[in-house]
Each structure stands twice: as C-alpha cells, then as structure tokens.
Amino acid sequence: MSQYTPPESGISPKAWYKAASAAPSIVPDAAQAAAIDELDVLWHQLVEFKSRRNQFLGRSLLTPDVPKGLYLWGGVGRGKTFLMDAFYACLPYRRKRRIHFHNFMAEVHHEMKALAGKDDPLLALADKIEKSTRLLCMDEFHVDDIADAMILGRLIEAMFERGVVLITTSNYPPDGLYPNGLQRQNFLPAIELLKRELKVLNIESGNDYRLRAMTREPLFIVAADVDSDAESEARMHSLFDLIAGETQRNEAHVEIMGRMITVKKIARTVVWFDFKELCGGAHAQEDYLEIAHRFPTVFLSHIPHMTVELAAEAKRFTWLIDVLYDNNVRLVASATASLENLCADGMLSGEFSRTISRLTEMQSQRYLQQLHHSQRVTL
C-alpha cells in the first residue's frame, strides 16, 4: 500500500499532488485537480520571480512584476486549506507566512495600537508586513465586523502595493463577503480590489472531507459507565479537533443573547457544550436559535437518562434538537443511554418520540450532506 507523501520545499504542487494521490488517504477530484493546476502555475511564477529578482538586484533599479495571488472559495470541507497548506510547504521561500484569518485580525488590532504614534498606523503596519513576508497564506477569510471591514480594505490595498502575494481560502465568494453588514457599501471597493488583484477560484464540487470523517464515526456515543465515558470524551475531542482544525479559539465562554455560556471547546464554525450548561438553567428557544445560526456543527456531551426529575431539562432538550434539526446543524453527542432508552416511560412521550426520530435522522449521511440553513443569517 502506498504511503501519503507530505509536501516538501522545492517540489511543484502538481508533482507533489500526483505522488500524493496514490495514497489511500487522498481522494482526488476534478475541483482539487483544477485548483492544483492554478497553484502550480503560481508556484512556477513565484520561483521565477525570485530568481529574476535576485538577478536584478545590484544591476538595475527595475524589478520583475509580482505575480498575482489566489482566492480559493467553496463549501466547508472541500479541501481548500489542505491545498493551500501543501502549496505553502512546496514553495522554497523564506519570507512566507501561513496564518488563520482570526489570528491575523487579532495581530492587526494589536499592532495598530502599538503603532498608534505613527502618522498612519495602517501604512506603517503594511511596511512591517512587507519586510518579513513575500507570500501570505490566510485561511478562512471572512468579514463580520464593521471595524475589521474598514481596516481590511486599506490594509490589503497597501500590502498589494508593496508586493505582498496573498493566497486566501474562504467559504464565500468575494461578492458574498460581509453580507448585510453595517455600512457594507464602504467595503465594496475592497471586494473589487480582491477580484481585480487575485484570481478567484471556486472549489465547490467534489467531496466534503470533514463529512467523510463524520460519517466514519458514530455521532451519538453511548457511555454507560466511567470507563466508556472517558473513551467517548476522548473520541469527541479527536473529532472536534479534526473538524475545527486551526480555527479553535482559547475561550471558555461564548456570548449568546447577551449572556456568557460556558463551553468545553469553541472554533469559528463548531462549538461544544455540556448538557447541564445548555439544557439546564433559564435557556429559551431564542438562545438555541442563535447557536444554530452561528455554528454549523454542535457538540453536546453527557446527555442523561431523562427522568421525571429532569422534566424541565428534557423540555429544553427537545427545543434544542428541534432548532438544530430545522437549521441542518450537525450534532455530535454523548449520552448515558441509547436513543431508544434515553427517556423514561411516560416522559413527554409525544414530543420526545419526535426528538428521538430526529436524532436518528441527524446521524444519516443524507442529513449530514445538507447545507447549513443559516450560514448567511445575521441576527
């Protein structure tokens, strides 16, 4: 059996992908192959650019034109990050950087404060980026904040003017960025800039590789004793890390409807709650609706056997499942009892039978393949 070949600096993306595709862990598809072709072209352009620029230095004030970057967009799990990371590893550059958009914006805000004494902190920041970075690979590009929207337009333009090459991945096309956002008209020039300066490539067809991971694993895990509970917890951690990747955030709470709710883990598109936290207390259906709108995937651990003493929690649990189901949210859960034994006899029999039916359907491949209803909803 052939082994997966990790990318190495100096090998072209096309050559690497041809070798890597022989491994059983890689499932080639037409959309990825088209993206590899474009990445391969850019790889050769950047290698040639570096060679020609070294020849120009010391001989002429002229420099070769900087190649244009790429904007890779498509649905969740299409392999965008995988391809960008492979390109990053293949390119024999020292001045290159790979960063998640969330971390990039955190750095931008931090640096803007540190450069506050400059005449134009944003241009000073662009100068600083240019000195250390020729290629910037940015994962999960999105805009959902007015402050970020205003900063990004000028910063990206300044980076392009300074010869920084950008490759970015996104779940949205450029025209779909910052939908219905406050003062969106002020961000439209930035969208046109991205379309003009980057080659936009859609990776929409093909396999959802995160979906493949979810369909290989049981999504409703029964932990009847202490040993199996520890095992199910470990399996949920592993699956969460696989789905969230580098989008995880080191935060212990999430704000829902103005209140802070404790989370076990959180990332940009996936969140993990404990049952007591989410179905105990004074939570309403509106809380669950906001969660369903913000997170395409939800983890819920330690669902108990529903008894009369837990009637209020059981009621909220039915609300939660109804809302997640209606919005095509993917659910990964652990419980102390199997689905058929989750509720005690006589407990909310009518409503809970619907809940059990929906929980069963939510584990099916047909359900998992449906698009998240609320990806573009703004509350």
HELIX and SHEET records of a PDB file:
HELIX    1   1 PRO A   13  ALA A   20  1                                   8    
HELIX    2   2 ALA A   30  PHE A   56  1                                  27    
HELIX    3   3 LYS A   80  CYS A   90  1                                  11    
HELIX    4   4 PHE A  101  ALA A  114  1                                  14    
HELIX    5   5 PRO A  121  SER A  132  1                                  12    
HELIX    6   6 ILE A  146  GLU A  161  1                                  16    
HELIX    7   7 PRO A  174  GLY A  176  5                                   3    
HELIX    8   8 ARG A  184  ASN A  186  5                                   3    
HELIX    9   9 LEU A  188  GLU A  197  1                                  10    
HELIX   10  10 TYR A  209  ARG A  216  1                                   8    
HELIX   11  11 VAL A  226  ALA A  244  1                                  19    
HELIX   12  12 GLY A  245  THR A  247  5                                   3    
HELIX   13  13 PHE A  275  CYS A  279  1                                   5    
HELIX   14  14 GLN A  285  ARG A  294  1                                  10    
HELIX   15  15 VAL A  308  LEU A  310  5                                   3    
HELIX   16  16 ALA A  311  ASP A  326  1                                  16    
HELIX   17  17 LEU A  339  ASN A  341  5                                   3    
HELIX   18  18 SER A  349  GLU A  361  1                                  13    
HELIX   19  19 GLN A  365  LEU A  368  1                                   4    
SHEET    1   A 5 LYS A  96  HIS A 100  0                                        
SHEET    2   A 5 LEU A 135  ASP A 139  1                                        
SHEET    3   A 5 VAL A 165  SER A 170  1                                        
SHEET    4   A 5 GLY A  69  TRP A  73  1                                        
SHEET    5   A 5 LEU A 198  ASN A 202  1                                        
SHEET    1   B 6 PHE A 220  VAL A 222  0                                        
SHEET    2   B 6 ARG A 330  ALA A 335  1                                        
SHEET    3   B 6 THR A 297  ILE A 303  1                                        
SHEET    4   B 6 VAL A 270  ASP A 274  1                                        
SHEET    5   B 6 LYS A 265  ALA A 267 -1                                        
SHEET    6   B 6 GLN A 248  ARG A 249 -1                                        
SHEET    1   C 2 HIS A 253  ILE A 256  0                                        
SHEET    2   C 2 ARG A 259  THR A 262 -1                                        
END                                                                             
